[in-house]
Amino acid sequence: MNQPLRVIVADDHHIFRVGMVATLRTIKKIETIQQAQNGAEALDLVRKDQIDVIFMDIKMPVMNGIEATKIIRKEYPSVKVMAVSMYDDQEFIIDMFIHGACAYLLKNTDHDEITEAIETVLRGEQYYSRDVSESLFKQLLTKNKTPQNEDGTYQISEREKEVLILICKEFSNREMAEHLFISPRTIEGHRNRLLQKTNSKNTAGLVTYAIRHHIWDAI
């Protein structure tokens, strides 16, 4: 996060908005924080000002977070929409990501996770709360139609390939984080997604995948 960030908190619950704003004010790189009571207000704010990140609730009156996210991402693709909800329901998670959200946090998230999520999405990656189960994320991958290999496994991204190569080299999470200049928490997320995408149960399964798909050749 090199540039000061302009943020919107969109939620129809005043108490949550106040608490979220207080937390965000402790993050140094955040320059301004505006508040919206629903998706329509959030959309109006985006149209009036240059916004970097929106923390978007889902169930709101007038215009819900899913519809607002869809419109905002279409009109302002550079704006990062981060869903913040009390629901870990599969349908909500999938709908938010399909319509352009780049993160999904539950409302019990803490300062450290919010900071980590912001850093992750600003790198162009997706972030999902540690409380969102891996099974739900697997459903998300299916809904998003991630390209599949002939053996039924999902194709992995370049970043995931880098992590997989380091796993094959027996790097620890901390060592991988230092090597790739990202946090151990992000490494853990990549590892979990690799396990899901490759249908692997453990590191041995990941190594087998690397060999089968010629990723081992790069080691």
C-alpha positions as CSV (number, residue, x, y, z in Angstrom):
1,M,0.0,0.0,0.0
2,N,2.1,2.9,-1.3
3,Q,-0.6,5.5,-2.0
4,P,-3.0,6.8,0.6
5,L,-6.3,5.0,0.4
6,R,-9.8,6.4,0.1
7,V,-12.3,4.0,1.6
8,I,-16.1,3.6,1.9
9,V,-17.8,1.5,4.6
10,A,-21.3,0.5,3.3
11,D,-23.5,-1.1,5.9
12,D,-27.1,-0.4,7.2
13,H,-26.2,-1.1,10.8
14,H,-24.9,2.2,12.4
15,I,-23.1,0.5,15.2
16,F,-21.1,-1.8,12.9
17,R,-20.2,1.1,10.7
18,V,-18.9,3.1,13.6
19,G,-16.8,0.2,14.8
20,M,-15.4,-0.6,11.4
21,V,-14.5,3.1,10.8
22,A,-12.7,3.2,14.2
23,T,-10.7,0.1,13.2
24,L,-9.8,1.4,9.8
25,R,-8.6,4.7,11.3
26,T,-5.8,2.8,13.0
27,I,-4.5,1.7,9.5
28,K,-1.9,4.4,8.6
29,K,-2.3,4.2,4.8
30,I,-6.0,5.0,4.9
31,E,-6.5,8.7,4.1
32,T,-10.3,9.1,4.1
33,I,-13.3,7.0,5.2
34,Q,-16.8,7.7,4.0
35,Q,-19.9,5.9,5.1
36,A,-23.0,4.6,3.3
37,Q,-26.2,3.1,4.6
38,N,-26.9,1.0,1.5
39,G,-25.6,0.1,-1.9
40,A,-27.2,3.0,-3.6
41,E,-25.4,5.5,-1.3
42,A,-22.1,3.7,-1.9
43,L,-22.6,3.9,-5.6
44,D,-23.4,7.7,-5.3
45,L,-20.2,8.2,-3.3
46,V,-18.1,6.3,-5.9
47,R,-19.5,8.5,-8.7
48,K,-18.7,11.7,-6.8
49,D,-15.2,10.9,-5.6
50,Q,-12.2,8.7,-6.4
51,I,-12.4,5.6,-4.2
52,D,-9.9,2.8,-3.8
53,V,-11.6,0.3,-1.5
54,I,-15.2,-0.4,-0.4
55,F,-16.2,-2.6,2.5
56,M,-19.6,-3.8,1.4
57,D,-22.3,-5.4,3.4
58,I,-24.6,-7.7,1.5
59,K,-28.1,-7.5,3.0
60,M,-29.0,-3.8,2.9
61,P,-32.2,-1.9,2.0
62,V,-32.8,0.1,-1.3
63,M,-29.9,-1.6,-3.0
64,N,-28.1,-4.7,-1.7
65,G,-24.4,-5.3,-1.7
66,I,-24.5,-7.8,-4.5
67,E,-26.3,-5.4,-6.9
68,A,-24.1,-2.5,-5.9
69,T,-20.9,-4.5,-6.4
70,K,-22.0,-5.6,-9.9
71,I,-22.6,-2.0,-11.0
72,I,-19.5,-0.5,-9.3
73,R,-17.2,-3.1,-10.7
74,K,-18.7,-2.5,-14.2
75,E,-18.4,1.2,-14.1
76,Y,-15.2,1.5,-12.0
77,P,-13.2,-1.7,-12.4
78,S,-10.2,-0.3,-10.4
79,V,-12.3,-0.1,-7.2
80,K,-11.7,-3.0,-4.9
81,V,-14.9,-4.3,-3.3
82,M,-14.5,-6.3,-0.2
83,A,-17.6,-8.0,1.1
84,V,-18.1,-7.9,4.9
85,S,-21.0,-9.9,6.2
86,M,-22.3,-11.9,9.1
87,Y,-23.2,-14.7,6.7
88,D,-20.9,-17.5,5.6
89,D,-23.6,-18.9,3.3
90,Q,-22.3,-20.4,0.1
91,E,-24.8,-18.5,-2.1
92,F,-23.7,-15.1,-0.7
93,I,-20.0,-15.9,-1.1
94,I,-20.3,-17.1,-4.7
95,D,-22.6,-14.2,-5.7
96,M,-20.2,-11.6,-4.4
97,F,-17.2,-13.0,-6.1
98,I,-19.0,-13.7,-9.4
99,H,-20.1,-10.0,-9.4
100,G,-16.7,-8.6,-8.8
101,A,-15.8,-8.7,-5.1
102,C,-12.2,-9.4,-4.4
103,A,-12.5,-10.4,-0.8
104,Y,-15.0,-11.9,1.6
105,L,-14.7,-11.1,5.3
106,L,-17.0,-12.0,8.2
107,K,-18.0,-9.3,10.6
108,N,-16.1,-10.9,13.5
109,T,-12.8,-10.1,11.6
110,D,-10.0,-8.3,13.5
111,H,-7.6,-5.5,12.7
112,D,-4.8,-7.8,11.6
113,E,-7.0,-9.7,9.1
114,I,-8.5,-6.5,7.7
115,T,-5.0,-5.2,7.1
116,E,-3.9,-8.4,5.5
117,A,-7.0,-8.5,3.3
118,I,-6.4,-4.9,2.1
119,E,-2.8,-5.7,1.3
120,T,-3.8,-8.9,-0.6
121,V,-6.4,-7.3,-2.8
122,L,-4.2,-4.4,-3.7
123,R,-1.7,-6.9,-5.0
124,G,-4.5,-8.1,-7.4
125,E,-5.3,-11.3,-5.4
126,Q,-8.5,-12.5,-3.8
127,Y,-8.9,-12.9,-0.1
128,Y,-11.4,-14.9,1.9
129,S,-11.8,-14.9,5.6
130,R,-10.1,-17.6,7.6
131,D,-13.6,-18.4,8.9
132,V,-14.9,-19.2,5.5
133,S,-14.6,-22.9,5.1
134,E,-12.5,-24.6,2.4
135,S,-15.5,-26.5,1.2
136,L,-17.3,-23.2,0.4
137,F,-14.2,-21.9,-1.5
138,K,-14.2,-25.1,-3.5
139,Q,-17.8,-24.4,-4.5
140,L,-16.7,-20.9,-5.5
141,L,-14.1,-22.2,-7.8
142,T,-16.6,-24.5,-9.5
143,K,-19.1,-21.6,-10.0
144,N,-16.4,-19.4,-11.4
145,K,-15.6,-22.2,-13.9
146,T,-11.9,-22.1,-13.2
147,P,-10.3,-23.9,-16.2
148,Q,-9.9,-27.7,-15.6
149,N,-7.2,-30.1,-16.6
150,E,-8.2,-33.5,-18.2
151,D,-7.8,-35.3,-14.9
152,G,-10.5,-33.1,-13.2
153,T,-8.1,-30.9,-11.3
154,Y,-8.3,-27.1,-11.6
155,Q,-5.6,-25.1,-13.4
156,I,-3.4,-23.1,-11.0
157,S,-2.3,-19.4,-11.2
158,E,1.3,-18.3,-11.8
159,R,1.6,-17.3,-8.1
160,E,0.2,-20.6,-7.0
161,K,2.7,-22.3,-9.3
162,E,5.5,-20.4,-7.6
163,V,4.3,-21.5,-4.2
164,L,4.0,-25.1,-5.4
165,I,7.6,-25.1,-6.6
166,L,8.8,-23.8,-3.3
167,I,6.7,-26.5,-1.5
168,C,8.4,-29.1,-3.6
169,K,11.7,-27.6,-2.6
170,E,10.7,-28.2,1.1
171,F,10.4,-24.5,2.0
172,S,8.5,-23.7,5.2
173,N,5.6,-21.2,5.1
174,R,7.8,-18.5,6.6
175,E,10.6,-19.2,4.1
176,M,8.2,-19.0,1.2
177,A,6.8,-15.7,2.6
178,E,10.2,-14.2,2.8
179,H,11.2,-15.5,-0.7
180,L,8.0,-14.1,-2.3
181,F,7.7,-11.0,-0.2
182,I,4.3,-11.8,1.1
183,S,2.9,-12.8,4.5
184,P,2.8,-16.3,5.9
185,R,-1.0,-15.9,6.1
186,T,-1.1,-15.4,2.4
187,I,1.1,-18.4,1.8
188,E,-1.3,-20.5,3.9
189,G,-4.2,-19.3,1.7
190,H,-2.3,-20.3,-1.5
191,R,-1.4,-23.7,0.0
192,N,-5.1,-24.3,0.9
193,R,-6.2,-23.3,-2.6
194,L,-3.6,-25.6,-4.1
195,L,-4.9,-28.5,-2.1
196,Q,-8.4,-27.8,-3.3
197,K,-7.5,-27.2,-6.9
198,T,-5.3,-30.3,-7.2
199,N,-7.5,-32.6,-5.2
200,S,-4.6,-33.3,-2.9
201,K,-4.8,-34.3,0.7
202,N,-1.3,-33.3,1.7
203,T,2.1,-32.1,0.5
204,A,2.8,-35.5,-1.1
205,G,-0.2,-35.0,-3.2
206,L,1.0,-31.6,-4.3
207,V,4.4,-33.0,-5.3
208,T,2.6,-35.7,-7.3
209,Y,0.6,-33.0,-9.1
210,A,3.7,-31.1,-9.8
211,I,5.3,-34.1,-11.4
212,R,2.2,-35.1,-13.4
213,H,1.8,-31.6,-14.8
214,H,5.5,-31.1,-15.5
215,I,5.8,-28.3,-13.0
216,W,8.5,-30.3,-11.4
217,D,10.6,-29.7,-14.6
218,A,11.0,-26.0,-13.4
219,I,12.6,-27.1,-10.1
